[in-house]
């Protein structure tokens, strides 16, 4: 929600903080991509590129990756990588030779 509310800022990361019976609460770190200190810092200026717009909508933050089940690596992640939709499509698409 905060990514849509603050459209001029980029979401660097987000992580779970707390929950109650109705809501889950996340802490979100926002970065101004046009701030000079950000653009000059070699460790963080990657977020200034246009390809990193709305990372939160694509599940690329820490909370998004956890929600997509991407915390596991190796043979534990056979049914989750690169995404669950891609794995489903790979397993449910019939591929036949052209001439049988």
URKA-V426635 format. One record per residue. N is the residue number from 0. D_LAST is the distance of its C-alpha to the last C-alpha in whole Angstrom. Layout:
n: (N,N)
d_last: (D_LAST,D_LAST)
//
This chain:
n: (0,1,2,3,4,5,6,7,8,9,10,11,12,13,14,15,16,17,18,19,20,21,22,23,24,25,26,27,28,29,30,31,32,33,34,35,36,37,38,39,40,41,42,43,44,45,46,47,48,49,50,51,52,53,54,55,56,57,58,59,60,61,62,63,64,65,66,67,68,69,70,71,72,73,74,75,76,77,78,79,80,81,82,83,84,85,86,87,88,89,90,91,92,93,94,95,96,97,98,99)
d_last: (52,54,52,52,56,56,54,56,55,52,51,52,51,51,52,53,57,58,57,59,58,57,56,54,56,54,56,55,56,56,56,58,56,58,61,62,63,59,58,60,59,56,55,54,54,50,50,52,49,47,44,46,47,46,45,46,44,41,42,43,46,47,47,44,42,44,43,39,39,39,42,40,38,36,34,36,34,31,30,33,32,31,32,31,29,27,26,26,23,21,21,20,18,14,12,8,6,7,4,0)
//
